[in-house]
């Protein structure tokens, strides 16, 4: 069986012999990158795969903990998404429907053109909204069975465009709404929305921003912030009871000052990580690029978040 026959492959421990052909000459192994959308037919219920069958799963378009790359809005029929290796892939509605069917999420965010930074021209902004609305109509008219839909409310930094786009979305009367922008523009987007529509915002927001967003009418959030902190080698140190919620409650264990610190990863935290590991130990794991470092930090950061 070749790697072409498989949706994924497992490589044994790398050895010198594995790089030699029958004549004893050195060869370089070549592995073709398999893209998620190309192999999605092999997936089945992501929650089951992750060992979280009782937890809700929402399918998003982009990784919330990574900055979205700009300048790739060439096609009128698709958007650009990026693989972990930095390769760009074009995704249209048919591709997206296939992934939704394979992953079976509890809800999904509609395909949209959200590449509208602060310096976006009015012409580009209007094209973005027209493209997003086209995607939304395709999804609404899909004749297959789909999970609940979360509709992005775009418009960039232009309040008038946001209002016009919101009115177009409301004409389709979708069940739920998601926001792709920051707090100062949220009230503009929410102004005319029915009160019974749940509001979900995408992005890696820290706990203090989340509290601010709650005050501005947001109901649901994604949990990519703990992952972002983990990738940076940082620890969330505030406790769940709210006794320590200052903005200094993030510790960077990459710092040399923790080399000989035998304090718990986060003082006062009762999670498994903090009861069994020290700051010095995690610092050592980070400095030696051990995989266990990210595992430990992820366990604590999610528990703390």
TIMAR-429751 format. One record per residue: x, y negated, z of N, C-alpha, C in turn. Coordinates in steps of 0.2 Angstrom, whole numbers, plus 5000, padded with zeros to 4 digits. Each point is the difference from the previous one (the first is absolute). Example, Ala and Ser with C-alpha at 12.3 -4.5 7.8 and 13.67 -1.06 7.14 Angstrom:
% TIMAR-429751
506650285039499649945000500449945000/499849954996500449945001499649955003/
END
This chain:
% TIMAR-429751
500450065000499649945000500449945000/499949954996500449944999499749945004/500449955001499749945004499449974996/500050014993499549974996499350045002/500050065002499450045002499749975007/500449975004499849985007499949935000/499549985005499949935001500549975005/500350045004500649985004500450065001/500749995001500550055001500349995007/500350055002500450005006500750024999/500549965001500750024999500350035006/500450054999500450035006500549955002/500450025005500549965003500549994994/500349944999500449994994500750035002/500250044995500750045001500449994993/500650015001500549994994499850054995/499850065002499850054995499449984995/499649975003499449984997500149954994/500649975000500249954994500450044995/500150065000500450044995499650044996/500250004993499650054996500350075000/499850044995500350075000500750004999/500349954996500750004999500449975005/499749985006500349965005500249934999/499749974995500049934998499549965004/500249945002499649965004499449974996/499450005003499549974996499649955005/499749954997499649955004499350025000/499750015005499350025000499649944998/499550014996499549944997499350025002/499749965004499350005003499649954997/499550014996499649954998499549985005/500049935001499549975005499350024998/499750025005499350024999499549945003/499649974996499649945003499450035003/499849975005499450025004499450004995/499949954996499450004996500050064995/500650024998500050054995499950075003/500150015007500050065003499450005005/499549954999499550005005499550065000/500050034994499550065000500250055005/500650005002500250065005499849985007/499849945001499849985007499350025002/499950015006499350025002499949975008/499649955000499849985007500649985004/500249934999500749985003499950015007/499549995004499950005007500250075002/499850054997500250075001500750014999/500349974995500750014999500449975005/499849945003500449975005499850035007/499650045001499850035006499649955004/499649964997499649955003499350014997/499750065001499350014997499449965003/500149985006499549965003500149924999/500549984997500149934999499849974994/499749944999499849974994500749984996/499950014994500649984995499749954994/500349955000499849954995500649994995/499850014993500550004995500149934998/500749975000500149944998500450004994/500149944997500450004993500749995001/500249965005500749995001500250025007/500750015001500350015007499949935004/499750005005499949945004500649985004/500550045001500649985003500549984996/499949994993500549984995499849944996/500449964999499849944996499950024993/499449974997499850024993500449974995/500250034995500449974995499649964995/500349954998499649954995500250014993/499649974996500249994993499850064995/499650055002499850064996499350014999/499749954997499350004999499850004992/500450034997500050004992499350034997/499850065003499550034997499349985003/499550004995499349985002499650055003/500350065000499650065002500350045006/500649975003500350045005500349955005/500350025005500449965005500750045001/500449975003500750035001500050025007/500350065001500150035007500750035000/500350005005500750025001500250065004/500450044997500250065004500549995005/500250045005500549995005500749984997/500150034994500749994997500049944996/499549965000500049934996499750004993/499850064998499750004993499349985000/499949964994499349974999499650054996/499350015002499650044997499349964999/499750014994499449974998499450045002/499549985004499450035002499449974998/499650044996499349974998499550045004/499449984999499450035004500050074999/500150034994500050075000500550045004/500649975000500550035005499849995007/499749955002499849995007499450055002/499550014995499550045001500350075002/500550024996500350075001500350015007/500349945002500450015006499450005006/499549964999499550005005499750075001/499850034994499750065000500550055004/500650004999500550045003500149995007/500149945002500149985007499450015005/499449984997499450005004500049965006/500249934999500049965005499349985003/500049985006499349985003499849934996/500449964998499949944996500649984996/499949964995500549984996500049924998/500549974999500049934998500050004992/499649964997499949994993500649984997/500250024994500549984996499949934999/500649965000499949934999500749974999/500049944996500649964999500149955005/500450025005500149955006500749964999/500350004994500649975000499949924999/499849975005499949935000500349965006/500749994999500449975005499849925001/500249975004499849935001500249954994/500550024996500149964994499750024994/499550045000499650034995499749944996/500050004993499649954997499350014999/499649954999499350015000499850054994/500350004995499950044994500150085002/500650015003500150075003499650025005/499849965004499550015006499350024997/499849974995499350024997500150064996/500550024997500150064997500050065005/500449985005500050055006499350025002/499649955002499350015002499650044995/500149984994499650034994500250085000/500650015000500250075000499850045006/500049975006499850045006499250014999/499749954998499250014999499950064995/500450004995499950054995500150075003/500550015004500250065004499450025004/499749955004499550015004499450034997/499849974994499450024996500150074998/500650024998500250074998499950055005/500249985006499950045006499350015002/499649955000499350005002499650044995/500250004993499650034995500350084999/500550025004500250065000499550055001/499950064996499450045001500250065004/500650005003500250065004499849985008/500250045004499949995007500649975003/499949945004500649975003499949985007/500550005004499949985007499849925001/499849985005499949935001500549954997/499849954997500549954997500149945004/500749985001500249945003500249954994/499649945000500149954995500549955002/500649994996500449945002499749944998/500149955004499849934999500649964998/500149994994500649964997499949934999/500449974996500049934999500649965002/500550035003500649975001499949945005/500349954999500049945004499649954998/499550014995499549964998499350015002/499849965005499450015003499450004995/500049964995499450004995500050074996/500650024998500050074997499850055004/500250005007499750055005499350005000/499749945001499249995000499750034994/500349994994499750024994500050084999/500650025002500150085000499650035005/499949975006499650035005499250014998/499849954996499350004998499950064994/500650014996499950054995500050075004/500450005005500050075004499450015003/499749955003499350015003499550024996/500049984993499550024996500050084999/500650035001500050074999499850045007/499949965005499850025007500350075002/500749995001500350065003500050005007/500150065003499950015007500549975005/500649994998500649985004500449954997/500449965003500449954998500750015003/500549994996500749995003500349934997/500549985004500349934999500750014998/500349974995500750004998500449945002/499749965004500349935001500149995008/500349945001500249995007499449965004/500149995006499549975004499749934998/500449954998499749944997499550004995/500050064996499650014994499450045002/500150045006499550055001499349975001/499949945003499349975001499749984993/500449984996499849994993499750064997/500350065001499850064997499450035003/499949995007499550025004499449965000/500049944998499549955001499350024998/499950034994499450024998499850075000/500550045003499950075000499450025006/499650054998499550035005500450025007/499749995005500350025007500150075001/499650044996500050075001500550044996/500449964996500550034996500750015004/500250065001500750005004500649974996/500449975004500649964997500650045001/500450024995500650045001500649964997/500549995003500649964997500650054999/500349994995500650044998500749965002/500450045003500749965001500350035007/500649995001500450025006500049945005/499449995003499949945005500250025007/500449965004500250025006499449985005/500050035006499450005005499849935001/500449955000499849935001499649974994/500250024994499649984994499450035000/500050065002499350045000499549975004/500249985006499649965005499749944997/500549974996499749934997499550024994/500250054997499550024994499350035003/500050035006499450025003499649945002/500349945002499749945001499749974994/500350024994499749974994499650044996/499750065003499550044997500250064997/500650025001500250074997499950065005/499750054997499850065004500550065000/500450014995500450064999500749984997/500550045002500749994998500350064999/500550004996500450064999500650005005/500350065000500550015006500750004997/500249964995500750014997500549965004/499849965005500549965004500550045004/499750055003500550055004500550034995/499750024994500550034996500549954997/499849944999500549954998500549995006/499849995006500550005006500550065000/499750064999500450065000500550004995/499949974994500550004994500549955002/499949955004500549955002500450025006/499850065003500350025006499849965006/499449985000499849955005499450045004/499949985007499650035004499549955003/499350015000499549965003500050025007/500149945004500150025007499449975005/499549974997499449985004499650065002/499750005005499650065003499349994998/499650064999499350004998499649965005/500249995006499549975004500049925000/500549984995500049934999500449965005/500450035004500449965005500649974997/500250024994500649984997499949994993/499749944998499849984993500449944997/500649995002500349944998500350024993/500249954996500350014993500750025001/500350015006500750035001499950075001/499450034999499950075002500250054995/500549984996500350044995500750015001/500350065001500750015001500350044994/500649974998500450034994500550045003/499950075000500550055002500650014996/500049964995500750004996500549965003/499849965005500549955003500550045004/500649985000500550035004499950005007/499649955003499949995007499650065003/499750044996499650065002500550075000/500649994998500450065000500150045006/500049965006500150045006499449985005/499449994997499449995004499650065001/500050025006499650075001499349985003/499849954998499349985002499550044995/499450015002499550034995500049964994/499750034994500049964994499649945001/499450005004499649945002499850015007/500349965005499950005007499249995001/499750055004499349995002499650044996/500250034994499650044995500150075003/499450044999499950065003500050054994/500149984994500050054994500650055001/499950054996500550065000500749974999/500149964995500649984998500449965006/499649965003500349965005500150045007/499750055000500150055006500650044999/500250014994500550054998500749974997/499949944998500649974996500249935002/500649984999500349945003500149954994/500149945001500249954995500750024997/500450025004500750024997500050064995/499650055002499950064996499749984993/499549965000499749984993500549954997/500349965003500549964997500650044996/500250065004500550044997499750044994/499350025000499750034994500049954994/499849945002500049954994500749994997/500549995004500749994998500250064996/499850065001500250064996499650024995/499449954999499550024994499750065001/499950025006499650075002499349994998/499750054997499249994998499650005007/500350035005499650005006499949935003/500449954998499949945003499349974998/499950014993499349974998499450045002/500150065002499550045002499849985007/500549995005499949985006499749935001/500349954996499749934999499350004998/499850044995499450004997499550035006/500250055003499550035006499949945005/500549975002499949945005499649944997/500249984995499749944997499350014998/499850064998499350014999499650005006/500350045005499750005007499949935003/500549964999500049935003499549964996/500050004994499649964996499250025001/
END
